[in-house]
Amino acid sequence: MAGSIGRRAALLGAAALLPGCAWLTPPATSSGLALPGGFDAASGAAQWPDPQWWRGFGSAELDGLMADAMAANTDIARAVARVRQADAQLRITGAALLPTVDLNAQATRQQTGSVNVASITGARSRRVRVTAADRLTLSASYEIDFWGKNRAAAEAAEQAAFANRFDVGTVTLTTQASVANTYFAMLGAQERLLIQQQNLEIARRVLRVIRDRVTVGTGTGLELAQQEAVAAQQEALIPPLQQEVDTNRNSLGTLIGRPPQSIRLAGGTFSRLAIPPVAPGLPAEVLVRRPDVLNAEAGLASANADIVNARAQLLPSVTLTGTGGWTSLALETLLRPESIIFNLAAGVAQPIFRGGALRGQVQLREAQAEELVYNYRFAILNALVDTENALVALRQTTEQEALQANAVRMAERSYAISEAQLRAGTIDLITLLNTQQTLFSARTTLAQARLARLQAAVGLFRALGGGWGTA
């Protein structure tokens, strides 16, 4: 009767706790953001990036740099190592869902002795006692995951592993964009260096004309000094550009995992690079292609699972343990039926007083999840803003390059006319200097505009998630 009453009381206690199961799982969370129907700066059908999107620029050197970066970049390697760590942590955490089993074998031998002294004969006798015991046991322990505590911990670890995989995608995209932007910056510096050398040659050519005019008396010393200053200024601009070329080439070493001394790049293809077409789809489609957004989503899911685990710590835990095996004083009788031993136990443990630590842990997990909701919201907003800005940048830099190319053609035509007139003596040097400086500035601005367009294209590829998840 007493046993029946005890079992009934246990069942009633468990039934009273069941309504708390709904309390264990927090309500589903979302970003709370209403996604727009499309991007303001987008037009036409969606054209997603290819997994190897950089090949669209038509540079064999860039293709080789990307291959090196994917194979040896240290940031990517660290991210991959973190994935292996997360997978190992998942296996460790998930082991709590399974019973633990241990095998124990023990053999003992003990010898004891005593010395007896005979009082009449004076003879001594020695008695030796040898005892032996052999034991072979198998023990198992299992915690019944009644409230889903261990299952929630495994879920949190699994979502953390997903987050680390998405982090690899984010690091890979960032690395690819950095390689492309740095390579284009090197090519742009090479182009501006070539333009500057051409500008210097023009300045020196005009300087020779003025010297000839001074020699024959049709030119003045002031005109000569002015053009000498122009030539000196153009020559002084060459070393910084050479430094920029070398610095960008060396920076590629960090990205591709090689010492800068081993990098050999010819370059010289700046004006021949193509701009591959790309266009976004709907904002919701962009978000599922971006690993940083998915990383934030997985982090939030992991935090929600941690809340379940922390709340379940407040409830009773049920543990089953058992031990079975053989024990005998003689090895030859160890496996006989009469040597079998076993022990079975079931236990329930309910936390009573922990100084508020368990409830504090719940509050901590809830606050962390709340923070991650805002992280998730920020990731979505950042992705939308990033894509919209990238679209605007590519459209505006494309227009700027076209307009600047036309400005260069006009400046070249104006300068050609002014130089011819200077040789004929129909204009003064001031007019030539103005058209000369206009040409120099227009050429440099065109190179900068083309670099901005190339890097805007890279920015749009990155904003659209590159080819991540589609390879």
C-alpha positions in Angstrom: 0.0 0.0 0.0 2.8 2.4 0.9 4.5 1.7 -2.4 1.3 2.4 -4.3 0.8 5.7 -2.5 4.4 6.7 -3.3 4.0 5.9 -7.0 0.7 7.8 -7.1 2.3 10.9 -5.4 5.2 10.8 -7.9 2.7 10.7 -10.8 0.7 13.6 -9.4 3.9 15.6 -8.9 5.0 15.0 -12.5 1.5 15.9 -13.8 1.7 19.2 -11.8 5.0 20.0 -13.5 3.8 19.2 -17.1 2.1 22.6 -17.7 5.6 24.1 -17.2 6.7 22.5 -20.4 5.1 25.3 -22.4 7.2 27.7 -20.2 10.4 25.9 -21.1 10.3 26.8 -24.8 10.5 30.5 -25.6 8.1 31.9 -28.2 9.4 32.0 -31.8 11.4 35.1 -32.5 11.8 37.0 -35.7 13.5 40.2 -36.8 10.2 42.1 -36.7 11.2 43.9 -39.9 8.9 44.2 -42.9 10.9 43.5 -46.1 10.5 45.9 -49.0 9.1 44.6 -52.3 12.3 45.3 -54.2 15.4 47.5 -54.4 15.0 51.1 -55.5 18.2 51.1 -57.5 17.5 47.8 -59.2 16.0 47.2 -62.7 15.5 44.2 -64.9 15.5 40.5 -64.1 17.7 39.1 -61.4 21.1 37.9 -62.5 22.9 36.2 -59.6 26.7 36.0 -59.3 28.4 32.9 -60.5 30.3 30.9 -57.8 33.5 32.1 -59.5 32.3 35.5 -60.2 35.7 37.1 -60.4 36.3 35.3 -63.7 33.9 37.7 -65.4 36.5 40.4 -65.1 38.7 38.6 -67.7 42.0 38.6 -65.8 44.1 35.4 -65.6 46.2 36.9 -62.9 43.2 37.6 -60.7 42.0 34.0 -61.3 45.4 32.7 -60.0 45.3 35.0 -57.0 41.9 33.8 -56.1 43.0 30.2 -56.3 45.9 30.9 -54.0 43.7 32.8 -51.5 41.2 29.9 -51.4 44.0 27.5 -50.7 46.2 29.4 -48.3 44.4 32.4 -46.8 45.0 32.3 -43.0 41.6 33.9 -42.1 39.7 31.2 -44.1 41.9 28.5 -42.5 41.1 29.8 -39.0 37.4 29.9 -39.8 37.5 26.3 -41.0 39.4 25.3 -37.8 36.6 26.9 -35.8 34.1 24.7 -37.7 36.0 21.6 -36.6 36.0 22.9 -33.0 32.2 23.4 -33.2 31.6 19.9 -34.6 33.7 18.4 -31.8 31.7 20.4 -29.2 28.5 19.2 -30.7 29.7 15.6 -30.3 30.7 16.3 -26.7 27.4 18.0 -25.9 25.3 15.4 -27.7 26.8 12.6 -25.7 24.6 13.5 -22.8 21.6 12.1 -24.7 23.1 8.6 -24.5 23.9 6.4 -21.6 27.5 6.1 -20.3 28.9 2.6 -20.0 32.2 1.7 -18.2 34.0 -1.7 -17.9 36.0 -2.3 -14.8 38.2 -5.4 -14.2 40.1 -5.8 -10.9 42.3 -8.6 -9.5 43.8 -8.4 -6.1 46.2 -10.6 -4.2 47.1 -10.1 -0.6 49.5 -11.9 1.6 49.5 -11.7 5.4 51.8 -13.5 7.9 52.5 -13.9 11.6 55.3 -15.3 13.7 54.6 -17.6 16.8 57.3 -18.2 19.4 57.3 -21.5 21.4 58.1 -20.8 25.0 59.6 -24.3 25.9 61.7 -25.3 22.9 62.4 -21.8 21.8 61.4 -22.8 18.2 59.7 -20.3 16.0 56.9 -20.9 13.5 55.6 -18.7 10.7 52.1 -18.7 9.3 51.3 -17.1 5.9 47.8 -16.4 4.6 47.2 -15.5 1.0 43.8 -14.1 -0.1 42.6 -13.4 -3.6 39.6 -11.6 -5.1 38.7 -11.0 -8.8 36.0 -8.6 -9.9 34.6 -7.9 -13.4 31.8 -5.3 -13.6 29.9 -3.3 -16.2 28.3 -0.1 -15.0 25.9 2.2 -16.9 24.3 5.5 -16.1 21.6 7.4 -18.0 19.8 10.6 -17.3 16.3 10.6 -18.6 15.9 13.8 -20.6 12.4 14.3 -19.3 12.4 18.1 -19.8 14.5 18.2 -22.9 17.5 19.8 -21.1 20.1 17.7 -22.8 18.3 17.9 -26.1 18.3 21.7 -25.9 22.0 21.8 -25.2 22.7 19.6 -28.2 20.4 21.9 -30.3 22.4 24.9 -29.1 25.7 23.3 -30.0 24.3 22.3 -33.5 23.1 25.8 -34.2 26.5 27.1 -33.1 28.1 24.7 -35.6 25.9 26.1 -38.3 26.9 29.6 -37.3 30.5 28.7 -37.7 29.9 27.3 -41.2 28.2 30.5 -42.2 31.1 32.4 -40.7 33.4 30.6 -43.1 31.2 31.9 -45.9 31.4 35.4 -44.6 35.2 35.3 -44.3 35.6 33.7 -47.7 33.5 36.4 -49.4 35.4 39.1 -47.5 38.7 37.6 -48.6 37.6 37.3 -52.2 36.5 40.9 -52.3 39.7 42.0 -50.7 41.8 40.2 -53.2 39.9 41.7 -56.1 39.9 45.2 -54.7 43.6 45.1 -53.8 44.5 43.7 -57.2 42.4 46.4 -59.0 44.0 49.1 -56.8 47.4 47.9 -57.9 46.4 48.0 -61.5 44.9 51.4 -61.0 48.1 52.7 -59.5 50.0 51.2 -62.4 47.7 53.0 -64.8 48.1 56.3 -63.1 51.8 55.8 -63.0 51.8 55.3 -66.8 49.6 58.4 -67.2 52.0 60.3 -65.0 54.9 59.3 -67.1 53.1 60.3 -70.2 52.2 63.6 -68.5 55.9 64.1 -67.7 56.9 63.4 -71.3 54.4 66.0 -72.5 55.7 68.6 -70.0 59.3 67.9 -71.2 58.3 68.2 -74.8 56.7 71.6 -74.2 59.8 72.5 -72.2 62.0 71.8 -75.2 59.8 73.9 -77.4 60.1 76.9 -75.0 63.9 76.5 -74.7 64.1 76.6 -78.5 62.0 79.8 -78.5 64.2 81.3 -75.8 67.2 80.5 -77.9 65.9 82.3 -80.9 64.6 85.2 -78.8 60.8 84.6 -79.1 60.5 83.2 -75.6 61.1 84.7 -72.2 63.0 83.4 -69.1 59.7 83.5 -67.1 58.0 81.2 -69.6 61.0 78.8 -69.4 60.9 78.8 -65.5 57.2 78.2 -65.5 57.4 75.2 -67.7 60.4 73.9 -65.8 58.3 74.0 -62.6 55.5 72.1 -64.4 57.9 69.4 -65.4 59.4 69.2 -62.0 56.0 68.9 -60.4 55.0 66.1 -62.7 58.2 64.2 -62.0 57.7 64.5 -58.3 54.3 62.7 -58.6 55.9 59.5 -59.9 57.5 58.0 -56.7 54.3 58.0 -54.6 52.5 56.2 -57.4 55.3 53.6 -57.6 55.0 53.2 -53.9 51.3 52.6 -54.2 51.9 49.9 -56.8 54.4 48.1 -54.6 52.3 48.5 -51.5 49.2 46.9 -53.0 51.3 44.1 -54.5 52.8 43.4 -51.1 49.4 43.5 -49.5 48.3 40.7 -51.7 50.8 38.5 -49.9 48.7 38.6 -46.7 45.6 37.6 -48.6 47.1 34.7 -50.5 49.3 33.4 -47.7 52.6 34.1 -49.5 55.7 36.3 -48.7 55.6 39.4 -50.9 59.0 38.6 -52.3 57.5 35.6 -54.1 54.7 37.5 -55.8 55.3 38.2 -59.4 52.5 40.2 -61.2 52.7 41.7 -64.6 49.5 43.8 -64.4 49.0 46.2 -67.2 45.5 45.0 -68.0 43.6 47.8 -66.2 42.0 49.3 -69.3 41.1 45.9 -70.7 39.2 44.5 -67.7 35.5 43.7 -68.3 32.7 44.5 -65.8 30.5 41.3 -65.5 26.8 41.9 -65.4 25.0 41.2 -62.1 21.6 42.2 -60.8 19.7 41.4 -57.5 16.5 39.7 -57.1 14.0 40.3 -54.3 15.3 41.4 -50.9 14.2 38.2 -49.3 16.3 36.2 -51.9 19.3 38.4 -51.1 19.1 37.7 -47.4 19.1 33.9 -47.8 22.2 34.2 -50.0 24.2 36.2 -47.4 26.1 34.0 -44.9 26.3 36.9 -42.4 22.5 37.0 -42.1 22.3 33.3 -41.7 25.1 33.4 -39.1 23.1 35.9 -37.1 19.9 33.7 -37.5 21.8 30.6 -36.3 23.2 32.4 -33.3 19.7 33.5 -32.3 18.5 29.9 -32.6 21.4 28.7 -30.5 20.5 31.3 -27.8 16.9 30.2 -27.7 18.0 26.6 -27.2 20.2 27.8 -24.3 17.1 29.3 -22.7 15.4 25.9 -22.8 18.4 24.3 -21.2 18.7 26.9 -18.5 15.0 26.7 -17.6 15.1 22.9 -17.5 17.9 23.2 -14.9 15.1 24.4 -12.4 13.2 21.1 -12.8 13.9 17.6 -11.3 16.4 15.4 -13.0 15.8 11.6 -13.2 18.9 9.4 -13.4 19.1 5.6 -13.8 22.2 3.7 -12.8 23.1 0.1 -12.9 26.1 -2.1 -12.2 26.4 -5.8 -13.1 29.2 -8.3 -13.2 31.0 -11.1 -11.5 33.1 -11.3 -8.3 34.9 -14.3 -6.9 37.7 -15.3 -4.6 39.1 -17.7 -7.2 39.7 -16.8 -10.8 38.4 -20.2 -12.0 35.0 -19.6 -10.4 34.7 -16.0 -11.6 32.2 -16.6 -14.4 30.0 -19.1 -12.5 26.3 -18.1 -12.0 26.8 -17.9 -8.2 29.4 -15.1 -8.8 27.0 -12.8 -10.5 26.4 -9.4 -8.8 24.2 -6.5 -9.8 22.9 -3.2 -8.6 20.1 -1.1 -10.0 19.2 2.4 -8.8 16.9 5.2 -9.9 17.2 8.7 -8.5 15.3 12.0 -8.7 17.1 15.3 -7.8 15.3 18.6 -7.4 17.3 21.8 -6.9 16.0 23.5 -3.7 18.4 26.3 -3.0 21.3 27.5 -5.1 21.3 31.1 -4.0 19.5 32.3 -7.1 22.2 31.0 -9.5 19.8 28.9 -11.6 17.3 31.7 -12.1 20.1 34.1 -12.7 21.3 31.7 -15.5 17.9 31.8 -17.0 17.8 35.6 -17.0 21.3 35.7 -18.5 20.3 33.4 -21.4 17.1 35.4 -22.0 19.1 38.7 -22.1 21.7 37.2 -24.4 18.9 36.0 -26.7 17.4 39.5 -26.7 20.7 41.0 -27.7 21.0 38.5 -30.6 17.5 39.5 -31.8 18.9 42.9 -32.4 22.0 41.5 -33.9 19.8 39.6 -36.4 17.8 42.7 -37.1 21.0 44.6 -37.7 22.3 41.9 -40.1 19.2 42.1 -42.2 19.2 45.9 -42.3 22.9 46.0 -43.1 22.4 43.5 -45.9 19.6 45.6 -47.4 21.5 48.9 -47.1 24.7 47.3 -48.4 23.0 46.0 -51.5 21.2 49.2 -52.2 24.4 51.2 -51.8 26.3 48.8 -54.0 23.7 49.2 -56.7 23.8 53.0 -56.5 27.6 52.9 -56.5 27.9 50.7 -59.6 25.3 52.8 -61.5 26.9 56.1 -60.6 30.5 55.0 -61.2 29.5 53.6 -64.6 28.0 56.9 -65.5 31.0 58.8 -64.1 33.5 56.8 -66.1 31.6 57.4 -69.3 31.4 61.1 -68.7 35.1 61.3 -67.7 36.2 59.4 -70.7 34.4 62.0 -72.8 36.1 64.7 -70.8 39.5 63.2 -71.5 38.8 63.1 -75.3 37.9 66.8 -75.1 41.0 67.7 -73.1 43.3 65.8 -75.5 41.7 67.6 -78.4 42.1 71.0 -76.7 45.7 70.3 -75.7 46.6 69.2 -79.2 45.3 72.4 -80.7 47.0 74.6 -78.0 50.4 72.9 -78.5 50.2 73.4 -82.2 49.3 77.0 -81.7 52.2 77.5 -79.3 54.6 76.1 -81.8 53.1 78.6 -84.4 53.4 81.4 -81.8 49.7 82.3 -81.9 49.0 81.8 -78.2 50.9 82.5 -75.0 52.2 80.0 -72.5 49.5 80.6 -70.0 46.8 79.2 -72.3 49.0 76.1 -73.0 49.6 75.6 -69.3 45.8 75.7 -68.6 45.0 73.1 -71.3 48.0 71.0 -70.1 46.9 70.9 -66.5 43.3 70.1 -67.6 44.5 67.1 -69.6 46.7 65.8 -66.8 43.9 66.1 -64.3 41.3 64.5 -66.7 43.5 61.5 -67.4 44.1 60.8 -63.7 40.4 61.3 -62.8 39.5 58.8 -65.5 41.8 56.2 -64.0 40.3 56.8 -60.6 36.7 56.6 -62.0 37.5 53.3 -63.6 38.9 51.9 -60.4 35.9 53.1 -58.5 33.6 51.3 -61.0 35.6 48.1 -60.7 35.5 48.1 -56.9 31.8 49.0 -57.0 31.2 45.9 -59.0 33.1 43.9 -56.5 31.0 45.5 -53.7 27.8 44.4 -55.5 29.0 40.8 -55.9 29.9 40.7 -52.2 26.5 42.4 -51.2 24.7 39.7 -53.1 26.5 36.9 -51.3 28.9 36.2 -54.2 28.5 32.6 -55.3 28.3 31.4 -51.7 26.0 28.4 -51.2 25.6 27.8 -54.9 28.9 26.2 -55.7 
